[in-house]
Amino acid sequence: MRGLALSGAKGIPVPKATNRVSGKPCRSRKQAKPVEMPVFEPNAAGIDIGAREIYVAVPPERDAEPVRVFNTFTSDLR
């Protein structure tokens, strides 16, 4: 299988990413390792606002479901 890479333990073929203009393979990037950061305000939530979803996280000991996901459309938020 030329131009395909095996991904994961299941060995499912995945096409390699190529540059749209030149057609050359893209350089792979290393995955960033998670970094433990100090807690500045234990009563605050972490919020990641994306185009389609909003992620809200609180410390695990504060809630049974510490990470929640919300869609960004007004009707979904209501």
Backbone as CSV, one residue per row, in Angstrom:
resi,resn,N_x,N_y,N_z,CA_x,CA_y,CA_z,C_x,C_y,C_z
1,MET,0.844,-1.185,0.000,0.000,0.000,0.000,0.878,1.233,0.000
2,ARG,1.112,1.742,-1.108,1.971,2.907,-1.216,1.224,4.161,-0.796
3,GLY,1.869,5.015,0.011,1.276,6.265,0.443,0.360,6.132,1.641
4,LEU,0.306,4.936,2.234,-0.523,4.754,3.415,0.353,4.369,4.589
5,ALA,-0.056,4.779,5.768,0.662,4.423,6.989,-0.274,3.617,7.864
6,LEU,0.276,2.670,8.611,-0.548,1.905,9.530,-0.668,2.669,10.828
7,SER,-1.873,2.760,11.339,-2.137,3.565,12.519,-2.687,2.710,13.630
8,GLY,-2.102,2.823,14.817,-2.620,2.158,16.002,-2.433,0.655,15.986
9,ALA,-2.938,0.007,17.016,-2.782,-1.428,17.168,-3.633,-2.198,16.170
10,LYS,-4.689,-1.593,15.660,-5.585,-2.287,14.743,-5.009,-2.361,13.334
11,GLY,-4.001,-1.553,13.040,-3.383,-1.579,11.724,-4.280,-1.052,10.620
12,ILE,-5.102,-0.069,10.926,-5.998,0.502,9.926,-5.197,1.452,9.041
13,PRO,-5.254,1.271,7.704,-4.492,2.168,6.835,-5.041,3.590,6.886
14,VAL,-4.138,4.560,7.025,-4.510,5.971,7.082,-3.672,6.706,6.043
15,PRO,-4.302,7.491,5.151,-3.507,8.213,4.151,-2.561,9.209,4.811
16,LYS,-1.355,9.326,4.270,-0.400,10.304,4.794,-0.819,11.693,4.356
17,ALA,-0.601,12.678,5.219,-0.949,14.058,4.903,0.022,14.598,3.861
18,THR,-0.521,15.313,2.878,0.318,15.921,1.850,-0.037,17.392,1.717
19,ASN,0.937,18.176,1.263,0.739,19.591,1.008,-0.204,19.740,-0.181
20,ARG,-1.216,20.601,-0.062,-2.201,20.763,-1.130,-1.598,21.323,-2.414
21,VAL,-0.615,22.196,-2.277,-0.037,22.857,-3.447,1.026,21.991,-4.106
22,SER,2.013,21.542,-3.326,3.133,20.811,-3.903,2.892,19.313,-3.991
23,GLY,1.980,18.779,-3.182,1.736,17.342,-3.181,2.780,16.560,-2.409
24,LYS,3.755,17.259,-1.807,4.799,16.583,-1.038,4.268,16.214,0.345
25,PRO,4.790,15.130,0.954,4.351,14.756,2.305,4.655,15.849,3.320
26,CYS,3.748,16.045,4.260,3.939,17.021,5.329,4.906,16.470,6.360
27,ARG,5.641,17.367,6.997,6.513,16.953,8.091,5.666,16.598,9.296
28,SER,6.020,15.533,9.976,5.248,15.149,11.151,5.673,15.995,12.345
29,ARG,4.732,16.251,13.226,5.001,17.023,14.431,4.988,16.089,15.621
30,LYS,5.812,16.390,16.590,5.830,15.602,17.811,4.646,16.016,18.669
31,GLN,4.046,15.034,19.346,2.942,15.328,20.251,3.489,16.023,21.488
32,ALA,2.816,17.073,21.916,3.224,17.789,23.119,2.871,16.947,24.342
33,LYS,3.763,16.880,25.284,3.509,16.147,26.513,2.746,17.053,27.471
34,PRO,1.763,16.483,28.198,1.032,17.312,29.157,1.967,17.843,30.237
35,VAL,1.740,19.080,30.605,2.564,19.721,31.621,1.682,20.011,32.826
36,GLU,2.127,19.607,33.996,1.370,19.903,35.197,1.657,21.343,35.591
37,MET,0.576,22.095,35.783,0.719,23.505,36.109,0.235,23.744,37.536
38,PRO,0.741,24.773,38.184,0.294,25.057,39.555,-1.143,25.586,39.550
39,VAL,-1.861,25.333,40.634,-3.232,25.821,40.784,-3.165,27.227,41.371
40,PHE,-3.682,28.206,40.626,-3.681,29.590,41.091,-4.955,29.914,41.855
41,GLU,-6.091,29.411,41.354,-7.382,29.683,41.977,-8.192,28.384,41.992
42,PRO,-8.272,27.701,43.145,-8.939,26.397,43.195,-10.447,26.468,42.951
43,ASN,-11.066,27.628,43.049,-12.505,27.757,42.841,-12.875,28.200,41.426
44,ALA,-11.923,28.210,40.520,-12.184,28.615,39.142,-12.219,27.383,38.236
45,ALA,-12.977,27.487,37.145,-13.050,26.411,36.161,-12.145,26.756,34.979
46,GLY,-11.650,25.726,34.313,-10.906,25.914,33.074,-11.883,25.825,31.922
47,ILE,-11.810,26.760,30.984,-12.746,26.780,29.864,-11.961,26.868,28.564
48,ASP,-12.293,25.986,27.610,-11.692,25.999,26.283,-12.823,26.237,25.289
49,ILE,-12.810,27.400,24.658,-13.889,27.763,23.736,-13.415,27.528,22.313
50,GLY,-14.068,26.578,21.657,-13.753,26.260,20.272,-14.883,26.725,19.361
51,ALA,-14.736,26.490,18.074,-15.747,26.907,17.110,-17.024,26.092,17.228
52,ARG,-16.911,24.813,17.601,-18.082,23.943,17.656,-18.426,23.454,19.046
53,GLU,-17.447,23.449,19.956,-17.682,22.926,21.301,-16.984,23.779,22.345
54,ILE,-17.567,23.813,23.531,-16.969,24.484,24.676,-16.704,23.409,25.727
55,TYR,-15.463,23.322,26.209,-15.099,22.378,27.254,-14.925,23.150,28.557
56,VAL,-15.525,22.636,29.620,-15.406,23.243,30.940,-14.888,22.170,31.884
57,ALA,-13.831,22.486,32.646,-13.232,21.511,33.558,-13.055,22.101,34.944
58,VAL,-13.347,21.290,35.938,-13.121,21.650,37.336,-12.270,20.543,37.945
59,PRO,-11.654,20.766,39.102,-10.866,19.710,39.727,-11.725,18.466,39.979
60,PRO,-11.171,17.265,39.797,-11.941,16.024,39.935,-12.641,15.858,41.279
61,GLU,-12.060,16.397,42.341,-12.683,16.247,43.658,-13.870,17.195,43.855
62,ARG,-14.085,18.128,42.929,-15.166,19.116,43.055,-16.482,18.659,42.434
63,ASP,-16.442,17.670,41.510,-17.655,17.269,40.810,-17.521,15.831,40.325
64,ALA,-18.637,15.129,40.260,-18.626,13.749,39.766,-18.288,13.696,38.279
65,GLU,-18.624,14.748,37.550,-18.304,14.859,36.123,-17.425,16.099,35.936
66,PRO,-16.102,15.963,36.117,-15.227,17.144,36.135,-15.052,17.852,34.797
67,VAL,-15.278,17.153,33.675,-15.155,17.793,32.363,-16.483,17.643,31.639
68,ARG,-17.019,18.761,31.176,-18.280,18.745,30.431,-18.087,19.453,29.096
69,VAL,-18.848,19.007,28.108,-18.759,19.562,26.758,-20.109,20.138,26.373
70,PHE,-20.103,21.352,25.790,-21.307,22.016,25.350,-21.126,22.427,23.896
71,ASN,-22.198,22.319,23.108,-22.156,22.835,21.743,-22.227,24.352,21.788
72,THR,-21.763,25.015,20.738,-21.657,26.473,20.777,-22.865,27.212,20.226
73,PHE,-23.804,26.520,19.605,-24.969,27.211,19.059,-25.888,27.646,20.208
74,THR,-26.500,28.797,20.075,-27.342,29.360,21.126,-28.430,28.381,21.541
75,SER,-29.084,27.741,20.591,-30.161,26.802,20.914,-29.638,25.622,21.749
76,ASP,-28.414,25.182,21.496,-27.822,24.084,22.263,-27.471,24.513,23.665
77,LEU,-27.043,25.764,23.838,-26.656,26.258,25.159,-27.868,26.468,26.058
78,ARG,-29.004,26.782,25.488,-30.215,26.996,26.288,-30.712,25.675,26.775
